[in-house]
Amino acid sequence: MQEHTAANPDRLMQSIQANYSLSAEVVCFSCILTLPEQSDIRVSFINNGSPVHKVFDLSHPTGSNLMKVISMHN
């Protein structure tokens, strides 16, 4: 598990692209002003001929700086 730093969402995005042949982009780092703050990664792929886009919300538990996925949405 990696820390929730500006560089690690980029590393996660690169790993997703390299290992799963999906399109991925870091939408923002610490831009969602919750406690603790959240970052977003968007993943896109084709499913049965239709594009699918999912956004993963990344954050860290209170008292820790370890990055984890806390939710996923369209």
N, C-alpha and C positions, 0 to 999 in steps of 0.2 A: 504494500500500500504506500502511495506517495503522499507527500505533503501538499496542501492546497496553496501552491505558490503560482505566480504568473507563468512560469515555464512548464509546469506539469500538465495543465490542460492541453497545451500544445503537444507535449510528448504523447499524451493519451490519444489525441486526434491523429497523429502520425502513425501510432501503433494500430489504430482501427483501420486506417487506410491501407497500411502495409499487410496486415494479417487477414483482413476480411473483404478486401476489394470493394469497400463502400466509400462513398464520398462523405467527408466529414469536415467541419469547420468549427473553430472556436468563435462563438458569437460574442462573448464578452467574458472578462475576468472580474470577479467581485463587483459586478454591476447591479445585481439585485440586492437592494438595501434591506435585507432581513437580518435577523440576529441568529446565527452568524450569516454573513453575506454569502451570496451564491454566484456561481459562474454557469455559463451555458455552452454546450457543444451540440451542434445540429448534425445529424446523420441522415443521409439520403440514399435511397436505393430504389430499384424497380421491382415490383411484385405483380406478377401476372400482367405485365405490360403497363402498369400504372405506377407513377412516381409516388413514393412514400417518404415523408419527412418526419423525423422524430427529434425532439429536443430533450437532452439529458441535463437536469439540474445537478450541479456539483456543489458540495459544501463540505463542512467539517463539523463534527460534534463539538458542542461547547466543552472547553477544557482541553481540546486536542486540535492539532492542525493537520490531521490525516484526512486526505481527500476521499470523499465517497459520493456515489450517486444517491441522491435523495428522492428523485422522482423523474418521470418521463412523461412527455406530453407532445401533442402535435404542434 
